[in-house]
């Protein structure tokens, strides 16, 4: 935390609770402007922040259309959270999980269980690819997924 303070890695802007959209197990989502959202991520699925940032890098590589931008750390409810910005995606069709599976297989991932995929080639697992985490827009899959290394 001292290094983050010295490097000015803290997100100083206020979080307006009236802009709250939703939350999941690991993050709270807020409207940011007309084009993006910010997410406060607790990092609970990662042993170290290093793992979280690797996950962000993997996500940004495979799903550049929904890439994350790290804005900084902040305290929320007495816990350190990462603040990231992501473009807001408005889905215009129902998520087609069969089409998603084809996309994943094409990209060297195999379906290992439920909505989880693994690539032996890349040595990574992409978890929780269900219709609330993967959105379709104009026939293309746009992902808002979590990566597990």
C-alpha positions as CSV (number, residue, x, y, z in Angstrom):
1,X,0.0,0.0,0.0
2,X,2.9,2.4,0.7
3,X,4.2,1.8,-2.8
4,X,0.8,2.5,-4.2
5,X,0.6,5.8,-2.3
6,X,4.1,6.8,-3.4
7,X,3.3,6.0,-7.0
8,X,0.0,7.9,-6.9
9,X,-1.9,4.7,-7.7
10,X,-5.0,5.7,-5.7
11,X,-8.3,6.7,-7.4
12,X,-9.2,9.9,-5.7
13,X,-12.6,10.6,-7.3
14,X,-15.7,10.1,-5.2
15,X,-17.9,7.1,-6.0
16,X,-21.5,8.3,-6.4
17,X,-23.7,5.6,-5.0
18,X,-26.7,6.9,-7.0
19,X,-24.8,5.6,-10.1
20,X,-24.7,2.1,-8.8
21,X,-25.8,-0.5,-11.4
22,X,-25.1,-4.0,-10.0
23,X,-22.8,-6.1,-8.0
24,X,-21.5,-9.7,-8.0
25,X,-19.3,-11.7,-5.7
26,X,-16.2,-9.7,-6.5
27,X,-17.1,-6.3,-7.8
28,X,-19.6,-3.4,-7.7
29,X,-20.4,-1.7,-11.0
30,X,-21.3,2.0,-11.5
31,X,-22.2,4.2,-14.4
32,X,-19.2,6.4,-15.1
33,X,-20.1,8.5,-18.1
34,X,-22.2,8.0,-21.2
35,X,-19.8,5.4,-22.6
36,X,-18.3,3.4,-19.7
37,X,-18.7,1.9,-16.3
38,X,-16.3,1.7,-13.4
39,X,-15.9,-1.4,-11.3
40,X,-14.7,-1.7,-7.8
41,X,-13.0,-5.1,-7.6
42,X,-12.3,-6.6,-4.2
43,X,-9.8,-9.2,-5.6
44,X,-11.4,-12.0,-3.5
45,X,-10.8,-14.6,-6.2
46,X,-7.1,-13.9,-6.2
47,X,-4.4,-14.8,-3.7
48,X,-2.3,-11.7,-4.7
49,X,-3.0,-8.5,-6.6
50,X,-0.4,-9.7,-9.1
51,X,-2.8,-12.5,-10.1
52,X,-5.7,-10.0,-10.5
53,X,-3.6,-7.9,-12.9
54,X,-2.5,-10.9,-14.8
55,X,-6.2,-11.8,-15.2
56,X,-6.8,-8.2,-16.5
57,X,-4.0,-8.6,-19.0
58,X,-5.3,-11.9,-20.3
59,X,-8.8,-10.5,-20.6
60,X,-7.6,-7.5,-22.5
61,X,-5.6,-9.7,-24.9
62,X,-8.5,-12.1,-25.7
63,X,-11.3,-9.6,-25.4
64,X,-10.0,-6.3,-26.5
65,X,-13.4,-5.0,-27.4
66,X,-14.2,-5.0,-23.6
67,X,-10.8,-4.2,-22.3
68,X,-10.2,-2.9,-18.8
69,X,-8.3,0.3,-17.9
70,X,-6.8,0.3,-14.4
71,X,-7.7,3.7,-12.7
72,X,-6.2,3.0,-9.3
73,X,-6.8,1.6,-5.8
74,X,-9.1,3.0,-3.2
75,X,-10.7,2.0,0.1
76,X,-14.3,0.9,0.0
77,X,-16.0,-0.3,3.3
78,X,-12.5,-0.5,4.9
79,X,-11.2,-2.8,2.2
80,X,-8.7,-2.1,-0.5
81,X,-10.3,-2.4,-4.0
82,X,-9.0,-2.0,-7.5
83,X,-10.9,0.6,-9.7
84,X,-11.1,-0.3,-13.4
85,X,-13.0,1.4,-16.3
86,X,-14.7,-0.6,-19.0
87,X,-16.8,0.5,-22.0
88,X,-20.5,0.0,-21.4
89,X,-21.9,-2.7,-23.7
90,X,-25.6,-2.6,-24.5
91,X,-26.5,-6.1,-25.8
92,X,-28.9,-6.2,-28.7
93,X,-29.6,-10.0,-28.8
94,X,-29.8,-13.0,-26.6
95,X,-26.5,-14.7,-25.8
96,X,-26.1,-17.8,-27.9
97,X,-24.1,-20.3,-25.8
98,X,-23.7,-22.7,-28.7
99,X,-22.2,-20.0,-30.8
100,X,-20.0,-19.0,-27.9
101,X,-18.8,-22.6,-27.5
102,X,-17.9,-22.6,-31.3
103,X,-15.9,-19.4,-30.8
104,X,-14.1,-20.8,-27.8
105,X,-13.2,-24.1,-29.5
106,X,-12.0,-22.2,-32.6
107,X,-9.6,-20.3,-30.2
108,X,-8.2,-23.5,-28.7
109,X,-10.5,-23.7,-25.6
110,X,-12.4,-26.8,-24.7
111,X,-15.5,-26.9,-22.5
112,X,-14.4,-28.5,-19.2
113,X,-17.7,-28.1,-17.3
114,X,-20.8,-26.0,-17.3
115,X,-19.6,-22.6,-18.6
116,X,-15.9,-23.0,-18.0
117,X,-13.3,-23.3,-20.7
118,X,-9.7,-24.4,-20.7
119,X,-6.9,-23.9,-23.2
120,X,-4.0,-26.3,-22.8
121,X,-2.1,-24.3,-25.4
122,X,-2.2,-21.1,-23.4
123,X,-2.4,-22.8,-20.0
124,X,-5.4,-20.8,-18.8
125,X,-9.0,-21.4,-17.7
126,X,-11.8,-18.9,-18.5
127,X,-14.6,-19.4,-16.0
128,X,-18.3,-18.4,-15.7
129,X,-19.1,-17.8,-19.4
130,X,-22.8,-17.7,-19.0
131,X,-25.4,-15.3,-20.4
132,X,-25.0,-12.7,-17.7
133,X,-21.2,-12.5,-18.3
134,X,-21.1,-12.8,-22.1
135,X,-23.1,-10.4,-24.2
136,X,-23.9,-10.4,-27.9
137,X,-24.2,-7.3,-30.0
138,X,-24.8,-7.3,-33.8
139,X,-23.9,-11.0,-34.1
140,X,-20.6,-10.7,-32.3
141,X,-19.8,-12.1,-28.9
142,X,-18.5,-9.4,-26.5
143,X,-17.3,-10.8,-23.3
144,X,-17.4,-9.5,-19.7
145,X,-15.8,-12.6,-18.2
146,X,-13.5,-13.5,-15.4
147,X,-10.2,-15.3,-16.1
148,X,-8.6,-17.8,-13.8
149,X,-4.9,-18.7,-14.3
